[in-house]
């Protein structure tokens, strides 16, 4: 009977590690841009105060996005978002009805949904991204909410070029 060789196990320590805050107030993907910037600063300051190196690319800020052709399409998308949040909240309840899951910590208002999500025409979305960038955010996790590939294509074509930068040149060797 022949034996299969067992591959050597190699441990890698140079890989990104995602750390999620245990505090619900830091996990709210539905937070306003101002609250997100404040929380980003608190996290950065706490990391540095405890002797850890910090780089903005270590923090992912999740945001829903929808590139609307006009205001009516934006309003309809926001309505769908709110309805989806309410459905998710309704089916995510504990048997006693006391849901404390941080993912559901959102303000159930139209204004809150408009403020937190990257919904609108390309200029509106770009202004929100610029605001996040001005607060130090460099890494945004986009959630299209099951929308079409066309939405993603519009984002790539009409929003992303505003943020294109020249790659850094490095000496060979």
VENJO-V279693 format. One record per pair of residues at least 4 apart in sequence whose ideal C-beta (glycine too) atoms are under 6 Angstrom apart, sorted by sequence separation. I is the first residue (numbers start at 0). J is the second residue. D is the distance in Angstrom with one decimal. If there is no record, write none. Layout:
I_J_D ; I_J_D
This chain:
30_34_4.1 ; 44_48_5.9 ; 68_72_5.1 ; 87_91_5.8 ; 92_96_5.5 ; 93_97_5.7 ; 112_116_6.0 ; 119_123_3.0 ; 146_150_4.2 ; 152_156_5.9 ; 153_157_5.3 ; 154_158_4.9 ; 155_159_5.2 ; 20_25_3.6 ; 30_35_5.0 ; 46_51_4.4 ; 67_72_4.1 ; 93_98_5.6 ; 98_103_5.8 ; 106_111_3.6 ; 119_124_5.5 ; 131_136_4.1 ; 47_53_5.5 ; 67_73_3.7 ; 92_98_4.9 ; 46_53_4.4 ; 91_98_6.0 ; 117_124_4.8 ; 143_150_5.7 ; 143_151_6.0 ; 43_53_5.3 ; 117_127_5.4 ; 65_76_4.3 ; 91_103_5.9 ; 25_38_5.3 ; 88_103_5.2 ; 81_112_5.4 ; 80_112_5.7 ; 28_61_4.2 ; 125_158_5.8 ; 124_158_5.2 ; 77_112_5.6 ; 121_157_4.0 ; 125_161_4.9 ; 121_158_5.0 ; 77_118_5.8 ; 76_118_5.6 ; 73_118_5.6 ; 73_119_5.3 ; 67_119_5.8 ; 63_116_4.4 ; 64_117_4.0 ; 65_118_4.6 ; 67_120_5.8 ; 62_117_5.0 ; 26_101_4.2 ; 29_105_3.5 ; 60_136_5.1 ; 27_104_5.0 ; 62_139_5.8 ; 64_141_5.0 ; 23_101_3.6 ; 59_138_4.9 ; 60_139_5.3 ; 61_140_4.4 ; 63_142_4.8 ; 55_135_5.3 ; 23_104_5.2 ; 56_137_5.0 ; 59_140_4.7 ; 63_144_5.4 ; 55_137_4.0 ; 56_138_5.0 ; 31_114_4.6 ; 31_115_5.9 ; 66_150_5.8 ; 29_115_4.8 ; 66_153_3.9 ; 66_154_5.1 ; 39_134_6.0 ; 39_135_5.8 ; 39_136_6.0 ; 32_130_5.3 ; 36_134_3.4
